[in-house]
Amino acid sequence: MARSWPTARFGRIVCASLLVCLCPASVQAASKNTQAANKPLIVFAAASLKNAMDGVVGDYEKTYPQADVRVSYAGSSTLARQIQAGAPADIYVSANQGWMNQLEKAGLIDSASRSNLLGNSLVLIAPRSSKVQVTLRKHVDLLGKLGQGNYLAMANTDAVPAGIYGRHALTWLDDWSALQGHIAQSDDVRGALALVSRGESPLGVVYSSDALADQGGVRVVDTFPVASHKPIVYPVAAIAASHNPQDGSFLTFLKSVAAGRVFKQWGFKVLSRN
């Protein structure tokens, strides 16, 4: 028994020494975990989502007081190219399937997290004070409705989803060729909305949610027939390189009843629910 005491004492000293050595590593690990938990969630979202997504993010941060979400809005094409270039996004919400498909093929999104979140409609708008009337049917004469020297406001018709949907719709109406050279193209759909709201363009093609967001500046003249363009779908997914701990909870919240109410309030159709 007399010999066991020093051995036990030695063991306690070794254990204590190990704890002293391990403490800095434990503190460092805990610090990293805290930093990860406090890391802002970066969301890249189509410009047309601005009002609705701001509302959803506000509700999310109320539900999770420690959350920190920052949203970058732009045309879906611009955001997708930034992700391809290595921009540090965590979540991407596109206004069409095409750009999400490109990122998925390149392995840049987490395919398992992808879902179709929202739907929308395409409308023709005019300044609020305008008296113009148009029925969107085959062979409609939008050029004549524009008036001499005026331009139809649209998002970029080669890259931005709203512009692509609009080009397809006008082609279906047999009016696209007549409008060549009479279109004012913007970097995103909110740019087209602004041109009409400011009275710089007598007509514009935007989403119904955009028109709802600026009821004081524009009015809906008519809605494009559903058959005139592909279904407007907003897919969402986490970026493959993201390891943000908020990814899962935010994606889940986007599909919640609470988020759905906000999206509907701003004119979107809810496609995905938990």
C-alpha positions in Angstrom: 0.0 0.0 0.0 2.9 2.3 0.8 4.2 1.9 -2.8 0.9 2.5 -4.4 0.5 6.1 -3.2 3.3 7.6 -5.2 2.0 5.7 -8.3 -1.5 7.0 -7.9 -0.1 10.5 -7.2 2.0 10.3 -10.3 -1.0 9.3 -12.3 -3.0 12.2 -11.1 -0.1 14.5 -12.0 0.1 13.1 -15.5 -3.6 13.5 -16.0 -3.5 17.0 -14.8 -0.6 17.7 -17.1 -2.5 16.2 -20.1 -5.5 18.3 -19.3 -3.3 21.5 -19.2 -1.9 20.5 -22.6 -5.3 19.6 -24.1 -7.1 22.7 -22.8 -5.8 25.1 -25.5 -6.8 22.6 -28.2 -10.3 22.2 -26.6 -10.6 26.0 -26.3 -9.5 26.4 -29.9 -12.0 23.7 -31.1 -14.8 25.4 -29.1 -13.9 28.7 -30.6 -14.1 27.3 -34.1 -17.5 25.8 -33.4 -18.7 29.1 -32.0 -17.3 30.9 -35.1 -19.1 28.4 -37.3 -22.4 28.8 -35.5 -22.1 32.6 -35.7 -21.0 32.7 -39.4 -23.5 34.7 -41.5 -25.6 32.7 -43.9 -25.1 34.1 -47.4 -28.1 33.7 -49.6 -28.0 34.5 -53.4 -31.5 35.1 -54.5 -33.2 36.2 -57.8 -34.0 40.0 -57.8 -37.7 39.3 -58.1 -37.6 37.8 -54.6 -36.5 41.0 -52.9 -39.6 42.0 -50.9 -40.7 38.5 -50.1 -37.3 37.1 -49.1 -36.6 40.2 -46.9 -39.9 39.3 -45.1 -39.0 35.6 -44.8 -35.5 36.4 -43.5 -36.9 38.7 -40.9 -39.3 36.0 -39.6 -36.5 33.4 -39.6 -34.2 35.7 -37.5 -37.1 36.2 -35.1 -37.5 32.5 -34.8 -33.8 31.9 -34.4 -32.4 35.0 -32.6 -28.8 33.9 -33.0 -29.2 33.6 -36.8 -27.5 36.1 -39.2 -28.7 35.9 -42.8 -27.4 38.2 -45.5 -29.0 38.2 -48.9 -27.5 39.3 -52.2 -30.1 40.0 -54.9 -29.4 40.1 -58.7 -30.4 38.4 -61.9 -30.3 34.6 -61.6 -27.6 34.5 -64.3 -25.4 37.0 -62.6 -25.6 35.1 -59.3 -25.0 31.7 -61.0 -21.9 33.0 -62.7 -20.6 34.4 -59.4 -21.0 31.0 -57.8 -19.2 29.4 -60.7 -16.4 31.9 -60.1 -16.2 30.9 -56.4 -18.3 33.5 -54.7 -18.9 32.4 -51.0 -22.6 31.7 -51.2 -24.4 29.2 -48.9 -27.9 29.1 -50.5 -28.9 29.8 -54.1 -32.5 30.6 -55.2 -32.9 30.9 -58.9 -35.9 32.2 -60.9 -35.6 29.3 -63.4 -34.4 25.7 -63.6 -31.8 26.4 -66.3 -29.2 28.2 -64.1 -29.7 25.7 -61.3 -29.2 22.8 -63.7 -25.9 24.3 -64.9 -24.6 24.6 -61.3 -25.8 21.0 -60.5 -24.0 19.6 -63.6 -20.8 21.3 -62.5 -21.2 19.8 -59.0 -21.6 23.2 -57.4 -24.8 22.6 -55.5 -25.8 19.9 -53.0 -28.3 18.0 -55.2 -30.0 16.3 -52.2 -31.0 19.8 -50.9 -32.5 20.9 -54.2 -36.3 21.5 -54.4 -38.8 23.6 -56.3 -39.8 26.3 -53.9 -42.1 28.8 -55.8 -44.0 29.6 -58.9 -44.9 32.9 -60.6 -46.8 34.5 -63.5 -45.7 36.8 -66.3 -47.5 40.0 -66.8 -47.5 43.1 -69.1 -47.3 46.3 -67.0 -47.8 50.0 -67.7 -47.2 53.1 -65.5 -50.0 53.6 -63.0 -51.3 56.7 -64.7 -51.4 55.1 -68.2 -54.7 54.3 -69.9 -53.3 51.8 -72.4 -55.3 48.6 -72.8 -53.9 45.4 -74.3 -55.2 41.9 -74.6 -52.3 39.4 -74.9 -53.4 37.1 -77.7 -51.9 35.9 -81.0 -50.6 38.7 -83.3 -51.0 41.3 -80.7 -49.5 44.7 -81.9 -47.4 45.7 -78.9 -45.2 47.8 -81.2 -48.2 50.0 -82.0 -49.1 50.2 -78.4 -45.6 51.5 -77.5 -45.9 54.5 -79.7 -43.2 56.2 -81.8 -39.7 56.1 -80.3 -40.6 54.1 -77.2 -39.3 50.8 -75.9 -40.7 47.8 -74.2 -38.9 47.3 -70.8 -37.6 43.7 -70.2 -34.9 41.9 -68.3 -32.0 40.6 -70.4 -33.7 38.3 -72.9 -30.7 36.0 -73.4 -29.7 35.4 -69.8 -32.2 36.6 -67.1 -35.1 34.2 -66.5 -37.8 36.9 -66.7 -36.4 38.1 -70.0 -36.1 34.6 -71.4 -39.7 33.8 -70.3 -40.8 37.1 -71.9 -39.0 36.4 -75.2 -40.7 32.9 -75.4 -44.1 34.4 -74.6 -43.8 37.2 -77.2 -42.5 34.6 -79.8 -45.6 32.5 -79.0 -47.8 35.6 -79.6 -46.1 36.1 -83.0 -44.9 39.6 -81.9 -41.2 39.1 -81.1 -39.8 39.8 -84.5 -41.8 43.1 -84.8 -40.3 44.3 -81.5 -36.7 43.8 -82.4 -34.9 47.1 -81.9 -37.6 48.3 -79.6 -36.7 46.6 -76.4 -34.9 48.3 -73.4 -33.1 45.4 -71.6 -32.0 45.6 -68.0 -29.7 43.5 -65.9 -32.6 42.0 -63.9 -36.4 42.1 -63.7 -36.4 44.9 -61.1 -34.6 47.1 -63.5 -37.4 46.6 -66.1 -39.9 47.3 -63.4 -38.2 50.6 -62.5 -38.2 51.8 -66.1 -41.9 51.5 -66.3 -42.5 52.8 -62.8 -40.5 55.9 -63.6 -42.4 56.4 -66.8 -39.4 55.9 -69.0 -41.0 52.9 -70.8 -44.8 52.8 -71.6 -44.9 49.0 -71.2 -42.8 46.3 -69.6 -42.7 42.5 -69.0 -42.2 41.4 -65.4 -43.4 38.9 -62.9 -46.8 39.4 -61.2 -44.9 39.5 -57.9 -42.9 42.5 -59.2 -46.1 44.4 -60.2 -47.5 43.7 -56.7 -44.3 45.1 -55.1 -44.8 48.4 -56.9 -48.5 49.0 -57.0 -48.1 52.7 -56.6 -46.0 53.0 -59.7 -47.3 50.4 -62.1 -50.5 48.5 -63.0 -51.0 45.1 -64.7 -52.4 45.5 -68.2 -52.8 41.8 -68.8 -51.3 38.4 -67.9 -49.5 36.3 -70.5 -51.2 33.0 -71.3 -49.8 30.1 -69.3 -49.2 28.2 -72.6 -47.0 31.0 -74.0 -44.0 30.1 -71.9 -42.5 27.3 -69.7 -43.8 27.1 -66.1 -42.0 29.7 -64.0 -40.3 27.8 -61.2 -37.9 29.0 -58.5 -35.6 26.1 -57.4 -33.5 26.4 -54.2 -30.4 24.5 -53.1 -27.5 24.7 -50.8 -24.1 25.3 -52.3 -21.9 22.2 -52.3 -18.9 24.0 -50.8 -21.0 25.4 -48.0 -20.6 24.0 -44.5 -22.7 26.7 -42.8 -24.6 25.1 -39.8 -27.6 27.3 -40.7 -28.1 25.7 -44.2 -30.5 23.0 -43.1 -32.6 25.1 -40.8 -33.0 27.9 -43.4 -33.9 25.6 -46.2 -36.5 24.0 -43.9 -37.9 27.4 -42.9 -38.3 28.5 -46.5 -40.7 25.6 -46.9 -42.6 26.3 -43.7 -46.2 27.5 -43.4 -44.9 30.8 -42.0 -42.7 31.5 -45.0 -45.4 30.4 -47.3 -47.7 33.1 -46.0 -45.1 35.7 -46.8 -44.4 34.4 -50.3 -48.1 34.4 -51.1 -48.5 37.9 -49.7 -46.0 39.0 -52.3 -47.7 37.2 -55.2 -45.8 33.9 -55.4 -47.2 30.4 -55.7 -45.9 28.1 -53.0 -44.8 24.8 -54.6 -42.7 23.2 -51.8 -43.9 22.5 -48.2 -42.3 20.5 -45.4 
